[in-house]
Amino acid sequence: MDIVMYVLMIFILVCILLMWYITTYNKYQSYIIRINEAEANIDSTLRKRFDLLNKSIGILKVNLKTEDEILDKVVKLRSKKLTNFELDRELYEAINEFHVVMESNPELKTHEELMKIVISLNDTEIEISALRKYYNDIITDYNKLIRTFPSNIVGKFAKYKLRTYFDGKNMEDNIYNDFKL
């Protein structure tokens, strides 16, 4: 009877460990799905911003009657392959350039189509800000799973790695002055 009891206890223990492993693994999968969803939403919004800036180039060229390359950054972005982090930074600089062009040419403020683009760009900035926060919150929870015991055991078996926050900064390095405004 003792052997049967030991085997039963070992079986129960193995079942409990297996259930814990499966539950923790599924939690990781849930975070990965949410991270992928957030990345897709960010990608879609960045594409929208790029398209708005791209659309504004033609309007600006017609209204300013100039052959100069307006919004050089947007034109150069067409041929680059960038991550969402890099694209966000590049688009931020291009939007600033767009606003400089708009401010230096007051007659553009009366152009209805350009004003719609300005409003849409402002809307996408709010949307990107919310998506960044959502993404970074998910990354924080995911990284906690990877770092904390006992869930880090499952993370090591599945070879999950820490993810960077949306700003692309590595919080593990010793570089403290790499934050940009």
Helices and strands as residue ranges (DSSP letters): H 2-64, H 72-77, H 84-104, G 106-110, H 112-147, H 151-157
